[in-house]
Amino acid sequence: MKKFTLIEADRYISIDGTGIFFTEDKWPFADIEHLWAIQWKDDGTPEGTGEVEYDSPVPNTPATRDMITRYVDHFEKEKAIQEEERKKVEEEQSNQSLAWSTVMQELESQMEEMQSRHEQAIKDIQTEADSQIDEIHRKVSESHEQLFYASDQLRDNVLDSANAFEQENNPTLFSGNVDPSLFDSDGEEDATEESDVEENNTEESDFTNIVDFSNLDLSVLEEEFNLEMLFDDEPEQIVPEIEEANTEE
């Protein structure tokens, strides 16, 4: 200890620059009558040097090391108590700070994890959206391609339908594998009909030749038929005409 100060009215003690204000219940010293302050310092002598000051006209008295010993002991005890309390407070604060730091670290870790999940969710959503957009573009492209070739396909479909309808509704279309014997009887009938047609044509031709009166030979008629019997009603009119024709020949 190099320097000591005591102020009675404030219950204050300072040693080497460190001061403590004591509460009334922790100030066990009986008041010194008219005591104001005690000042002491170590000057290298065993007792040191100092003064006791009063709040009255009483002159100052010398202060020795022995006089201040009880104040110094009380100061050291209180200082140790306060130091212990201070350490406890600091330790508690340190623990609280550590706990708070731990809580903050845990919170930051949770926030980072949440942020990571959020970013991953956004990435998944973006990937899904990109996939859907690609699918839409693919379908649009397919639709454009189908629309571009739709006319050719429609034409082919119409032609196929028309051919199918014609084959179903045309009775004259037959497969090349049809048995010709199925039509033998019809062939004979057709041949007979053709023969009848030819005979009719021959008869018509002969009839044309017969009725050609310019080359008619009436003598033949006279030999075969009795013309008077055929024209019995008007024999005078018909026969002279026939005779006249013969005469001209």
CNS distance restraints for C-alpha pairs under 8 A (distance, minus, plus):
assign (resid   1 and name CA) (resid  15 and name CA) 6.80 0.50 0.50
assign (resid   1 and name CA) (resid  16 and name CA) 6.30 0.50 0.50
assign (resid   1 and name CA) (resid  42 and name CA) 7.34 0.50 0.50
assign (resid   2 and name CA) (resid  15 and name CA) 7.63 0.50 0.50
assign (resid   2 and name CA) (resid  16 and name CA) 5.95 0.50 0.50
assign (resid   2 and name CA) (resid  41 and name CA) 5.58 0.50 0.50
assign (resid   2 and name CA) (resid  42 and name CA) 5.02 0.50 0.50
assign (resid   3 and name CA) (resid  15 and name CA) 5.76 0.50 0.50
assign (resid   3 and name CA) (resid  16 and name CA) 5.11 0.50 0.50
assign (resid   3 and name CA) (resid  17 and name CA) 7.76 0.50 0.50
assign (resid   3 and name CA) (resid  40 and name CA) 5.94 0.50 0.50
assign (resid   3 and name CA) (resid  41 and name CA) 4.30 0.50 0.50
assign (resid   3 and name CA) (resid  42 and name CA) 6.38 0.50 0.50
assign (resid   4 and name CA) (resid  13 and name CA) 7.59 0.50 0.50
assign (resid   4 and name CA) (resid  14 and name CA) 5.91 0.50 0.50
assign (resid   4 and name CA) (resid  15 and name CA) 4.77 0.50 0.50
assign (resid   4 and name CA) (resid  16 and name CA) 6.59 0.50 0.50
assign (resid   4 and name CA) (resid  38 and name CA) 7.90 0.50 0.50
assign (resid   4 and name CA) (resid  39 and name CA) 6.08 0.50 0.50
assign (resid   4 and name CA) (resid  40 and name CA) 5.07 0.50 0.50
assign (resid   4 and name CA) (resid  41 and name CA) 6.01 0.50 0.50
assign (resid   5 and name CA) (resid  13 and name CA) 5.76 0.50 0.50
assign (resid   5 and name CA) (resid  14 and name CA) 5.15 0.50 0.50
assign (resid   5 and name CA) (resid  15 and name CA) 6.59 0.50 0.50
assign (resid   5 and name CA) (resid  37 and name CA) 7.35 0.50 0.50
assign (resid   5 and name CA) (resid  38 and name CA) 5.77 0.50 0.50
assign (resid   5 and name CA) (resid  39 and name CA) 4.93 0.50 0.50
assign (resid   5 and name CA) (resid  40 and name CA) 6.50 0.50 0.50
assign (resid   6 and name CA) (resid  11 and name CA) 7.52 0.50 0.50
assign (resid   6 and name CA) (resid  12 and name CA) 5.75 0.50 0.50
assign (resid   6 and name CA) (resid  13 and name CA) 4.58 0.50 0.50
assign (resid   6 and name CA) (resid  14 and name CA) 6.53 0.50 0.50
assign (resid   6 and name CA) (resid  37 and name CA) 5.41 0.50 0.50
assign (resid   6 and name CA) (resid  38 and name CA) 5.12 0.50 0.50
assign (resid   6 and name CA) (resid  39 and name CA) 6.77 0.50 0.50
assign (resid   7 and name CA) (resid  11 and name CA) 6.00 0.50 0.50
assign (resid   7 and name CA) (resid  12 and name CA) 5.31 0.50 0.50
assign (resid   7 and name CA) (resid  13 and name CA) 6.67 0.50 0.50
assign (resid   7 and name CA) (resid  36 and name CA) 6.14 0.50 0.50
assign (resid   7 and name CA) (resid  37 and name CA) 4.52 0.50 0.50
assign (resid   7 and name CA) (resid  38 and name CA) 6.77 0.50 0.50
assign (resid   8 and name CA) (resid  12 and name CA) 6.76 0.50 0.50
assign (resid   8 and name CA) (resid  31 and name CA) 7.83 0.50 0.50
assign (resid   8 and name CA) (resid  35 and name CA) 6.58 0.50 0.50
assign (resid   8 and name CA) (resid  36 and name CA) 5.60 0.50 0.50
assign (resid   8 and name CA) (resid  37 and name CA) 5.89 0.50 0.50
assign (resid   9 and name CA) (resid  36 and name CA) 6.82 0.50 0.50
assign (resid  10 and name CA) (resid  21 and name CA) 7.20 0.50 0.50
assign (resid  11 and name CA) (resid  21 and name CA) 5.92 0.50 0.50
assign (resid  11 and name CA) (resid  22 and name CA) 5.57 0.50 0.50
assign (resid  11 and name CA) (resid  23 and name CA) 7.40 0.50 0.50
assign (resid  11 and name CA) (resid  24 and name CA) 7.76 0.50 0.50
assign (resid  11 and name CA) (resid  27 and name CA) 6.92 0.50 0.50
assign (resid  12 and name CA) (resid  19 and name CA) 6.91 0.50 0.50
assign (resid  12 and name CA) (resid  20 and name CA) 5.74 0.50 0.50
assign (resid  12 and name CA) (resid  21 and name CA) 4.61 0.50 0.50
assign (resid  12 and name CA) (resid  22 and name CA) 6.31 0.50 0.50
assign (resid  13 and name CA) (resid  19 and name CA) 5.53 0.50 0.50
assign (resid  13 and name CA) (resid  20 and name CA) 5.55 0.50 0.50
assign (resid  13 and name CA) (resid  21 and name CA) 6.81 0.50 0.50
assign (resid  13 and name CA) (resid  71 and name CA) 7.76 0.50 0.50
assign (resid  13 and name CA) (resid  75 and name CA) 6.96 0.50 0.50
assign (resid  14 and name CA) (resid  18 and name CA) 5.18 0.50 0.50
assign (resid  14 and name CA) (resid  19 and name CA) 3.89 0.50 0.50
assign (resid  14 and name CA) (resid  20 and name CA) 6.37 0.50 0.50
assign (resid  15 and name CA) (resid  19 and name CA) 6.44 0.50 0.50
assign (resid  15 and name CA) (resid  72 and name CA) 7.84 0.50 0.50
assign (resid  20 and name CA) (resid  75 and name CA) 7.52 0.50 0.50
assign (resid  20 and name CA) (resid  79 and name CA) 7.59 0.50 0.50
assign (resid  22 and name CA) (resid  26 and name CA) 5.88 0.50 0.50
assign (resid  22 and name CA) (resid  27 and name CA) 6.17 0.50 0.50
assign (resid  23 and name CA) (resid  27 and name CA) 6.36 0.50 0.50
assign (resid  31 and name CA) (resid  35 and name CA) 7.37 0.50 0.50
assign (resid  34 and name CA) (resid  54 and name CA) 5.30 0.50 0.50
assign (resid  34 and name CA) (resid  55 and name CA) 5.33 0.50 0.50
assign (resid  34 and name CA) (resid  56 and name CA) 6.41 0.50 0.50
assign (resid  35 and name CA) (resid  52 and name CA) 7.55 0.50 0.50
assign (resid  35 and name CA) (resid  53 and name CA) 6.32 0.50 0.50
assign (resid  35 and name CA) (resid  54 and name CA) 4.57 0.50 0.50
assign (resid  35 and name CA) (resid  55 and name CA) 6.22 0.50 0.50
assign (resid  36 and name CA) (resid  52 and name CA) 7.74 0.50 0.50
assign (resid  36 and name CA) (resid  53 and name CA) 5.38 0.50 0.50
assign (resid  36 and name CA) (resid  54 and name CA) 4.63 0.50 0.50
assign (resid  36 and name CA) (resid  55 and name CA) 5.35 0.50 0.50
assign (resid  37 and name CA) (resid  52 and name CA) 6.04 0.50 0.50
assign (resid  37 and name CA) (resid  53 and name CA) 5.03 0.50 0.50
assign (resid  37 and name CA) (resid  54 and name CA) 6.80 0.50 0.50
assign (resid  38 and name CA) (resid  50 and name CA) 7.42 0.50 0.50
assign (resid  38 and name CA) (resid  51 and name CA) 5.88 0.50 0.50
assign (resid  38 and name CA) (resid  52 and name CA) 4.55 0.50 0.50
assign (resid  38 and name CA) (resid  53 and name CA) 6.01 0.50 0.50
assign (resid  38 and name CA) (resid  63 and name CA) 7.12 0.50 0.50
assign (resid  39 and name CA) (resid  50 and name CA) 5.27 0.50 0.50
assign (resid  39 and name CA) (resid  51 and name CA) 5.35 0.50 0.50
assign (resid  39 and name CA) (resid  52 and name CA) 6.52 0.50 0.50
assign (resid  39 and name CA) (resid  53 and name CA) 7.96 0.50 0.50
assign (resid  39 and name CA) (resid  63 and name CA) 7.29 0.50 0.50
assign (resid  40 and name CA) (resid  48 and name CA) 7.25 0.50 0.50
assign (resid  40 and name CA) (resid  49 and name CA) 5.71 0.50 0.50
assign (resid  40 and name CA) (resid  50 and name CA) 3.98 0.50 0.50
assign (resid  40 and name CA) (resid  51 and name CA) 6.53 0.50 0.50
assign (resid  40 and name CA) (resid  63 and name CA) 6.52 0.50 0.50
assign (resid  40 and name CA) (resid  64 and name CA) 7.45 0.50 0.50
assign (resid  40 and name CA) (resid  65 and name CA) 7.89 0.50 0.50
assign (resid  41 and name CA) (resid  48 and name CA) 6.01 0.50 0.50
assign (resid  41 and name CA) (resid  49 and name CA) 5.67 0.50 0.50
assign (resid  41 and name CA) (resid  50 and name CA) 6.24 0.50 0.50
assign (resid  42 and name CA) (resid  47 and name CA) 7.74 0.50 0.50
assign (resid  42 and name CA) (resid  48 and name CA) 4.63 0.50 0.50
assign (resid  42 and name CA) (resid  49 and name CA) 6.48 0.50 0.50
assign (resid  43 and name CA) (resid  48 and name CA) 5.14 0.50 0.50
assign (resid  43 and name CA) (resid  49 and name CA) 6.40 0.50 0.50
assign (resid  44 and name CA) (resid  48 and name CA) 6.42 0.50 0.50
assign (resid  46 and name CA) (resid  65 and name CA) 7.65 0.50 0.50
assign (resid  47 and name CA) (resid  64 and name CA) 5.26 0.50 0.50
assign (resid  47 and name CA) (resid  65 and name CA) 4.87 0.50 0.50
assign (resid  47 and name CA) (resid  66 and name CA) 7.31 0.50 0.50
assign (resid  48 and name CA) (resid  64 and name CA) 6.33 0.50 0.50
assign (resid  48 and name CA) (resid  65 and name CA) 6.28 0.50 0.50
assign (resid  49 and name CA) (resid  62 and name CA) 7.47 0.50 0.50
assign (resid  49 and name CA) (resid  63 and name CA) 6.53 0.50 0.50
assign (resid  49 and name CA) (resid  64 and name CA) 6.39 0.50 0.50
assign (resid  50 and name CA) (resid  62 and name CA) 5.71 0.50 0.50
assign (resid  50 and name CA) (resid  63 and name CA) 4.52 0.50 0.50
assign (resid  50 and name CA) (resid  64 and name CA) 6.49 0.50 0.50
assign (resid  51 and name CA) (resid  60 and name CA) 6.11 0.50 0.50
assign (resid  51 and name CA) (resid  61 and name CA) 5.54 0.50 0.50
assign (resid  51 and name CA) (resid  62 and name CA) 4.48 0.50 0.50
assign (resid  51 and name CA) (resid  63 and name CA) 4.62 0.50 0.50
assign (resid  52 and name CA) (resid  60 and name CA) 5.39 0.50 0.50
assign (resid  52 and name CA) (resid  61 and name CA) 5.11 0.50 0.50
assign (resid  52 and name CA) (resid  62 and name CA) 6.02 0.50 0.50
assign (resid  52 and name CA) (resid  63 and name CA) 5.72 0.50 0.50
assign (resid  53 and name CA) (resid  59 and name CA) 7.58 0.50 0.50
assign (resid  53 and name CA) (resid  60 and name CA) 5.04 0.50 0.50
assign (resid  53 and name CA) (resid  61 and name CA) 7.09 0.50 0.50
assign (resid  54 and name CA) (resid  58 and name CA) 6.35 0.50 0.50
assign (resid  54 and name CA) (resid  59 and name CA) 7.35 0.50 0.50
assign (resid  54 and name CA) (resid  60 and name CA) 6.65 0.50 0.50
assign (resid  63 and name CA) (resid  67 and name CA) 6.42 0.50 0.50
assign (resid  63 and name CA) (resid  68 and name CA) 7.66 0.50 0.50
assign (resid  64 and name CA) (resid  68 and name CA) 6.81 0.50 0.50
assign (resid  65 and name CA) (resid  69 and name CA) 6.26 0.50 0.50
assign (resid  68 and name CA) (resid  72 and name CA) 6.21 0.50 0.50
assign (resid  69 and name CA) (resid  73 and name CA) 6.20 0.50 0.50
assign (resid  70 and name CA) (resid  74 and name CA) 6.27 0.50 0.50
assign (resid  71 and name CA) (resid  75 and name CA) 6.08 0.50 0.50
assign (resid  72 and name CA) (resid  76 and name CA) 6.19 0.50 0.50
assign (resid  73 and name CA) (resid  77 and name CA) 6.34 0.50 0.50
assign (resid  74 and name CA) (resid  78 and name CA) 6.19 0.50 0.50
assign (resid  75 and name CA) (resid  79 and name CA) 5.88 0.50 0.50
assign (resid  76 and name CA) (resid  80 and name CA) 6.10 0.50 0.50
assign (resid  77 and name CA) (resid  81 and name CA) 6.27 0.50 0.50
assign (resid  78 and name CA) (resid  82 and name CA) 6.02 0.50 0.50
assign (resid  79 and name CA) (resid  83 and name CA) 5.89 0.50 0.50
assign (resid  80 and name CA) (resid  84 and name CA) 6.10 0.50 0.50
assign (resid  81 and name CA) (resid  85 and name CA) 6.18 0.50 0.50
assign (resid  82 and name CA) (resid  86 and name CA) 5.90 0.50 0.50
assign (resid  83 and name CA) (resid  87 and name CA) 6.10 0.50 0.50
assign (resid  84 and name CA) (resid  88 and name CA) 6.17 0.50 0.50
assign (resid  85 and name CA) (resid  89 and name CA) 6.10 0.50 0.50
assign (resid  86 and name CA) (resid  90 and name CA) 6.05 0.50 0.50
assign (resid  87 and name CA) (resid  91 and name CA) 5.85 0.50 0.50
assign (resid  88 and name CA) (resid  92 and name CA) 5.91 0.50 0.50
assign (resid  89 and name CA) (resid  93 and name CA) 5.91 0.50 0.50
assign (resid  90 and name CA) (resid  94 and name CA) 5.82 0.50 0.50
assign (resid  91 and name CA) (resid  95 and name CA) 5.95 0.50 0.50
assign (resid  92 and name CA) (resid  96 and name CA) 5.95 0.50 0.50
assign (resid  93 and name CA) (resid  97 and name CA) 5.79 0.50 0.50
assign (resid  94 and name CA) (resid  98 and name CA) 5.88 0.50 0.50
assign (resid  95 and name CA) (resid  99 and name CA) 5.84 0.50 0.50
assign (resid  96 and name CA) (resid 100 and name CA) 5.78 0.50 0.50
assign (resid  97 and name CA) (resid 101 and name CA) 5.85 0.50 0.50
assign (resid  98 and name CA) (resid 102 and name CA) 5.94 0.50 0.50
assign (resid  99 and name CA) (resid 103 and name CA) 6.03 0.50 0.50
assign (resid 100 and name CA) (resid 104 and name CA) 5.98 0.50 0.50
assign (resid 101 and name CA) (resid 105 and name CA) 5.98 0.50 0.50
assign (resid 102 and name CA) (resid 106 and name CA) 6.03 0.50 0.50
assign (resid 103 and name CA) (resid 107 and name CA) 5.95 0.50 0.50
assign (resid 104 and name CA) (resid 108 and name CA) 5.90 0.50 0.50
assign (resid 105 and name CA) (resid 109 and name CA) 5.97 0.50 0.50
assign (resid 106 and name CA) (resid 110 and name CA) 6.12 0.50 0.50
assign (resid 107 and name CA) (resid 111 and name CA) 6.04 0.50 0.50
assign (resid 108 and name CA) (resid 112 and name CA) 6.02 0.50 0.50
assign (resid 109 and name CA) (resid 113 and name CA) 6.14 0.50 0.50
assign (resid 110 and name CA) (resid 114 and name CA) 6.02 0.50 0.50
assign (resid 111 and name CA) (resid 115 and name CA) 5.95 0.50 0.50
assign (resid 112 and name CA) (resid 116 and name CA) 6.00 0.50 0.50
assign (resid 113 and name CA) (resid 117 and name CA) 6.16 0.50 0.50
assign (resid 114 and name CA) (resid 118 and name CA) 5.97 0.50 0.50
assign (resid 115 and name CA) (resid 119 and name CA) 6.05 0.50 0.50
assign (resid 116 and name CA) (resid 120 and name CA) 6.07 0.50 0.50
assign (resid 117 and name CA) (resid 121 and name CA) 5.98 0.50 0.50
assign (resid 118 and name CA) (resid 122 and name CA) 6.16 0.50 0.50
assign (resid 119 and name CA) (resid 123 and name CA) 6.05 0.50 0.50
assign (resid 120 and name CA) (resid 124 and name CA) 6.08 0.50 0.50
assign (resid 121 and name CA) (resid 125 and name CA) 6.09 0.50 0.50
assign (resid 122 and name CA) (resid 126 and name CA) 6.02 0.50 0.50
assign (resid 123 and name CA) (resid 127 and name CA) 6.05 0.50 0.50
assign (resid 124 and name CA) (resid 128 and name CA) 6.10 0.50 0.50
assign (resid 125 and name CA) (resid 129 and name CA) 6.01 0.50 0.50
assign (resid 126 and name CA) (resid 130 and name CA) 6.01 0.50 0.50
assign (resid 127 and name CA) (resid 131 and name CA) 6.13 0.50 0.50
assign (resid 128 and name CA) (resid 132 and name CA) 6.17 0.50 0.50
assign (resid 129 and name CA) (resid 133 and name CA) 6.10 0.50 0.50
assign (resid 130 and name CA) (resid 134 and name CA) 6.09 0.50 0.50
assign (resid 131 and name CA) (resid 135 and name CA) 6.17 0.50 0.50
assign (resid 132 and name CA) (resid 136 and name CA) 6.15 0.50 0.50
assign (resid 133 and name CA) (resid 137 and name CA) 6.15 0.50 0.50
assign (resid 134 and name CA) (resid 138 and name CA) 6.11 0.50 0.50
assign (resid 135 and name CA) (resid 139 and name CA) 6.19 0.50 0.50
assign (resid 136 and name CA) (resid 140 and name CA) 6.09 0.50 0.50
assign (resid 137 and name CA) (resid 141 and name CA) 6.04 0.50 0.50
assign (resid 138 and name CA) (resid 142 and name CA) 6.16 0.50 0.50
assign (resid 139 and name CA) (resid 143 and name CA) 6.06 0.50 0.50
assign (resid 140 and name CA) (resid 144 and name CA) 6.16 0.50 0.50
assign (resid 141 and name CA) (resid 145 and name CA) 6.16 0.50 0.50
assign (resid 142 and name CA) (resid 146 and name CA) 6.05 0.50 0.50
assign (resid 143 and name CA) (resid 147 and name CA) 5.98 0.50 0.50
assign (resid 144 and name CA) (resid 148 and name CA) 6.04 0.50 0.50
assign (resid 145 and name CA) (resid 149 and name CA) 6.34 0.50 0.50
assign (resid 146 and name CA) (resid 150 and name CA) 5.60 0.50 0.50
assign (resid 147 and name CA) (resid 151 and name CA) 7.78 0.50 0.50
assign (resid 149 and name CA) (resid 153 and name CA) 6.32 0.50 0.50
assign (resid 150 and name CA) (resid 154 and name CA) 5.86 0.50 0.50
assign (resid 151 and name CA) (resid 155 and name CA) 6.06 0.50 0.50
assign (resid 152 and name CA) (resid 156 and name CA) 6.19 0.50 0.50
assign (resid 153 and name CA) (resid 157 and name CA) 6.07 0.50 0.50
assign (resid 154 and name CA) (resid 158 and name CA) 6.07 0.50 0.50
assign (resid 155 and name CA) (resid 159 and name CA) 6.16 0.50 0.50
assign (resid 156 and name CA) (resid 160 and name CA) 6.07 0.50 0.50
assign (resid 157 and name CA) (resid 161 and name CA) 6.07 0.50 0.50
assign (resid 158 and name CA) (resid 162 and name CA) 6.05 0.50 0.50
assign (resid 159 and name CA) (resid 163 and name CA) 6.09 0.50 0.50
assign (resid 160 and name CA) (resid 164 and name CA) 6.10 0.50 0.50
assign (resid 161 and name CA) (resid 165 and name CA) 6.07 0.50 0.50
assign (resid 162 and name CA) (resid 166 and name CA) 6.08 0.50 0.50
assign (resid 163 and name CA) (resid 167 and name CA) 6.14 0.50 0.50
assign (resid 164 and name CA) (resid 168 and name CA) 6.21 0.50 0.50
assign (resid 165 and name CA) (resid 169 and name CA) 6.10 0.50 0.50
assign (resid 166 and name CA) (resid 170 and name CA) 5.64 0.50 0.50
assign (resid 167 and name CA) (resid 173 and name CA) 6.96 0.50 0.50
assign (resid 174 and name CA) (resid 178 and name CA) 7.09 0.50 0.50
assign (resid 180 and name CA) (resid 184 and name CA) 7.04 0.50 0.50
assign (resid 183 and name CA) (resid 187 and name CA) 6.17 0.50 0.50
assign (resid 184 and name CA) (resid 188 and name CA) 6.37 0.50 0.50
assign (resid 185 and name CA) (resid 189 and name CA) 6.30 0.50 0.50
assign (resid 186 and name CA) (resid 190 and name CA) 6.07 0.50 0.50
assign (resid 187 and name CA) (resid 191 and name CA) 6.11 0.50 0.50
assign (resid 188 and name CA) (resid 192 and name CA) 6.13 0.50 0.50
assign (resid 189 and name CA) (resid 193 and name CA) 6.08 0.50 0.50
assign (resid 190 and name CA) (resid 194 and name CA) 6.08 0.50 0.50
assign (resid 191 and name CA) (resid 195 and name CA) 6.14 0.50 0.50
assign (resid 192 and name CA) (resid 196 and name CA) 6.20 0.50 0.50
assign (resid 193 and name CA) (resid 197 and name CA) 6.15 0.50 0.50
assign (resid 194 and name CA) (resid 198 and name CA) 6.23 0.50 0.50
assign (resid 195 and name CA) (resid 199 and name CA) 6.24 0.50 0.50
assign (resid 196 and name CA) (resid 200 and name CA) 6.09 0.50 0.50
assign (resid 197 and name CA) (resid 201 and name CA) 6.12 0.50 0.50
assign (resid 198 and name CA) (resid 202 and name CA) 6.18 0.50 0.50
assign (resid 199 and name CA) (resid 203 and name CA) 6.12 0.50 0.50
assign (resid 200 and name CA) (resid 204 and name CA) 6.05 0.50 0.50
assign (resid 201 and name CA) (resid 205 and name CA) 6.12 0.50 0.50
assign (resid 202 and name CA) (resid 206 and name CA) 6.10 0.50 0.50
assign (resid 203 and name CA) (resid 207 and name CA) 5.91 0.50 0.50
assign (resid 204 and name CA) (resid 208 and name CA) 6.08 0.50 0.50
assign (resid 205 and name CA) (resid 209 and name CA) 6.38 0.50 0.50
assign (resid 206 and name CA) (resid 210 and name CA) 6.13 0.50 0.50
assign (resid 207 and name CA) (resid 211 and name CA) 6.12 0.50 0.50
assign (resid 208 and name CA) (resid 212 and name CA) 6.45 0.50 0.50
assign (resid 210 and name CA) (resid 216 and name CA) 7.73 0.50 0.50
assign (resid 211 and name CA) (resid 216 and name CA) 7.90 0.50 0.50
assign (resid 212 and name CA) (resid 216 and name CA) 6.72 0.50 0.50
assign (resid 217 and name CA) (resid 221 and name CA) 7.26 0.50 0.50
assign (resid 218 and name CA) (resid 222 and name CA) 6.31 0.50 0.50
assign (resid 218 and name CA) (resid 242 and name CA) 7.49 0.50 0.50
assign (resid 218 and name CA) (resid 246 and name CA) 6.91 0.50 0.50
assign (resid 219 and name CA) (resid 223 and name CA) 6.27 0.50 0.50
assign (resid 220 and name CA) (resid 224 and name CA) 6.30 0.50 0.50
assign (resid 221 and name CA) (resid 225 and name CA) 5.63 0.50 0.50
assign (resid 221 and name CA) (resid 227 and name CA) 7.77 0.50 0.50
assign (resid 222 and name CA) (resid 226 and name CA) 6.19 0.50 0.50
assign (resid 222 and name CA) (resid 227 and name CA) 6.57 0.50 0.50
assign (resid 226 and name CA) (resid 230 and name CA) 6.73 0.50 0.50
assign (resid 227 and name CA) (resid 231 and name CA) 6.20 0.50 0.50
assign (resid 227 and name CA) (resid 239 and name CA) 7.62 0.50 0.50
assign (resid 228 and name CA) (resid 232 and name CA) 5.45 0.50 0.50
assign (resid 228 and name CA) (resid 235 and name CA) 6.20 0.50 0.50
assign (resid 228 and name CA) (resid 239 and name CA) 7.48 0.50 0.50
assign (resid 231 and name CA) (resid 235 and name CA) 5.59 0.50 0.50
assign (resid 231 and name CA) (resid 238 and name CA) 6.93 0.50 0.50
assign (resid 234 and name CA) (resid 238 and name CA) 6.50 0.50 0.50
assign (resid 235 and name CA) (resid 239 and name CA) 5.79 0.50 0.50
assign (resid 236 and name CA) (resid 240 and name CA) 6.53 0.50 0.50
assign (resid 237 and name CA) (resid 241 and name CA) 6.87 0.50 0.50
assign (resid 238 and name CA) (resid 242 and name CA) 6.56 0.50 0.50
assign (resid 239 and name CA) (resid 243 and name CA) 6.12 0.50 0.50
assign (resid 240 and name CA) (resid 244 and name CA) 5.87 0.50 0.50
assign (resid 241 and name CA) (resid 245 and name CA) 6.29 0.50 0.50
assign (resid 242 and name CA) (resid 246 and name CA) 6.36 0.50 0.50
assign (resid 243 and name CA) (resid 247 and name CA) 6.12 0.50 0.50
assign (resid 244 and name CA) (resid 248 and name CA) 6.30 0.50 0.50
assign (resid 245 and name CA) (resid 249 and name CA) 6.50 0.50 0.50
